[in-house]
Amino acid sequence: MSGLGHGRVIGKNKTETEMNNPRPEPNPKVHTYQLPGGWTVLAGRTDADNELLSLKVAGPRDWWFHVRGVPGSHVILRAREDAEPDREILKQAAAIAAYHSKARHGGKVPVAFTRACNVSKPRGAPTGTVTIKREKILKVRPAIPSPDVS
């Protein structure tokens, strides 16, 4: 018996088929919002979803948002090839981050934001914990975009 194509065990209890197939793409559960001008915003639902969203789904040019000093969702504003977001779009994404946090019922709250390439996970940190570099701050009122009524 040759063992080829029969899923023989190699490595740490992994079959040959498992070793040759790439991992499935991460698929976190997220809230999705559309902003004016074709911008897309994604907000994580759980710590595990936040981690996948921030570290696996987000591209290096995407924008990352989180309320400062308060538990809440990691929020990603998807980058576009044809445009950079203006300040109003950044503020709307920040308002979504504030809405999906414990500061939802507060007044204006500080939201940190940076490019996703500046977000990393410290070794040994709990699920959903990240560190960021080159952050900027926007003070916004928590809000989500109203759905289009046609």
C-alpha positions as CSV (number, residue, x, y, z in Angstrom):
1,M,0.0,0.0,0.0
2,S,1.5,3.3,-1.1
3,G,-0.5,5.6,1.3
4,L,-0.6,8.3,-1.3
5,G,-4.0,10.0,-1.4
6,H,-5.2,7.9,1.6
7,G,-4.7,10.6,4.2
8,R,-1.7,8.9,5.9
9,V,-0.7,10.5,9.2
10,I,2.3,12.8,9.2
11,G,3.5,15.5,11.6
12,K,1.5,16.0,14.8
13,N,-1.4,13.7,14.0
14,K,-2.2,15.6,10.8
15,T,-3.1,13.8,7.7
16,E,-1.2,14.5,4.4
17,T,-4.4,16.1,3.1
18,E,-4.6,18.5,6.1
19,M,-0.9,19.4,5.7
20,N,-1.3,20.2,2.0
21,N,-4.5,22.3,2.3
22,P,-4.2,25.9,3.4
23,R,-6.2,27.0,6.4
24,P,-9.7,28.2,5.7
25,E,-10.1,32.0,5.7
26,P,-11.1,33.4,9.1
27,N,-14.7,34.3,9.2
28,P,-15.5,36.5,12.2
29,K,-19.1,37.5,13.0
30,V,-19.3,41.2,12.4
31,H,-21.7,44.1,12.1
32,T,-21.4,45.6,8.6
33,Y,-22.2,49.2,7.8
34,Q,-22.2,51.2,4.5
35,L,-21.1,54.8,4.7
36,P,-21.7,57.5,2.0
37,G,-19.3,57.3,-0.9
38,G,-19.1,53.5,-0.9
39,W,-17.1,53.1,2.3
40,T,-17.6,49.8,4.3
41,V,-17.2,49.5,8.1
42,L,-16.9,46.2,10.0
43,A,-17.4,45.9,13.8
44,G,-16.5,42.8,15.8
45,R,-19.1,41.2,18.1
46,T,-16.9,39.2,20.5
47,D,-13.2,39.2,21.7
48,A,-12.4,36.4,19.3
49,D,-14.2,38.2,16.5
50,N,-12.3,41.4,17.3
51,E,-9.0,39.6,17.2
52,L,-9.7,37.9,13.8
53,L,-11.0,41.2,12.4
54,S,-8.0,43.2,13.5
55,L,-5.2,40.7,12.8
56,K,-6.4,38.5,10.0
57,V,-9.2,40.2,8.0
58,A,-8.0,43.8,8.1
59,G,-5.6,44.8,5.3
60,P,-2.5,46.9,6.2
61,R,-4.1,50.0,4.5
62,D,-7.5,49.6,6.4
63,W,-8.2,52.0,9.3
64,W,-8.7,50.5,12.8
65,F,-10.8,52.2,15.5
66,H,-11.4,51.5,19.3
67,V,-12.7,53.6,22.1
68,R,-10.0,54.7,24.5
69,G,-9.9,53.1,27.9
70,V,-13.3,51.3,27.6
71,P,-14.2,47.8,26.5
72,G,-15.7,47.7,23.0
73,S,-15.6,46.4,19.5
74,H,-12.7,46.6,17.2
75,V,-13.9,48.5,14.1
76,I,-12.3,48.5,10.6
77,L,-12.9,51.1,7.9
78,R,-12.0,49.3,4.7
79,A,-9.5,51.1,2.5
80,R,-10.2,51.8,-1.1
81,E,-7.8,51.9,-4.1
82,D,-9.4,55.0,-5.5
83,A,-9.7,57.3,-2.5
84,E,-8.6,58.2,1.0
85,P,-11.4,58.7,3.6
86,D,-12.0,62.4,4.5
87,R,-12.4,63.5,8.1
88,E,-16.2,63.1,8.1
89,I,-15.9,59.4,7.0
90,L,-13.2,58.8,9.7
91,K,-15.6,60.5,12.3
92,Q,-18.5,58.3,11.2
93,A,-16.4,55.1,11.6
94,A,-15.2,56.4,15.0
95,A,-18.9,57.0,16.0
96,I,-19.6,53.3,15.1
97,A,-16.7,52.2,17.4
98,A,-18.1,54.4,20.2
99,Y,-21.6,52.9,19.7
100,H,-20.3,49.3,20.0
101,S,-18.6,50.0,23.3
102,K,-19.5,50.5,27.0
103,A,-19.4,54.2,26.3
104,R,-22.5,53.9,24.0
105,H,-24.6,56.1,26.3
106,G,-22.0,58.7,27.1
107,G,-21.5,62.1,25.5
108,K,-18.5,62.7,23.3
109,V,-15.9,60.0,23.8
110,P,-12.3,59.6,22.6
111,V,-11.8,57.0,19.9
112,A,-8.3,56.0,18.9
113,F,-7.6,55.2,15.3
114,T,-4.7,54.1,13.1
115,R,-3.9,52.1,10.1
116,A,-4.4,48.4,10.6
117,C,-0.7,47.7,10.0
118,N,0.0,49.5,13.3
119,V,-2.1,46.9,15.3
120,S,-0.5,43.9,16.8
121,K,-1.1,41.3,19.5
122,P,1.3,41.2,22.5
123,R,2.7,37.7,23.1
124,G,0.6,35.9,25.7
125,A,-2.1,38.5,25.8
126,P,-5.7,37.5,26.3
127,T,-8.0,37.0,23.2
128,G,-9.0,40.4,21.7
129,T,-6.2,42.3,23.3
130,V,-4.0,44.3,20.9
131,T,-1.4,47.1,21.0
132,I,-1.4,50.0,18.6
133,K,1.2,52.5,17.3
134,R,0.8,55.9,15.7
135,E,-2.7,56.4,17.1
136,K,-4.7,59.6,16.6
137,I,-7.8,60.6,18.5
138,L,-11.2,61.7,17.4
139,K,-13.9,62.8,19.9
140,V,-17.3,61.7,18.7
141,R,-20.8,60.9,19.9
142,P,-21.7,57.2,19.7
143,A,-23.9,56.6,16.6
144,I,-24.6,54.2,13.8
145,P,-25.6,55.2,10.3
146,S,-29.3,55.3,9.7
147,P,-30.4,52.8,7.1
148,D,-31.3,54.2,3.7
149,V,-35.0,54.5,3.3
150,S,-35.9,54.5,-0.4
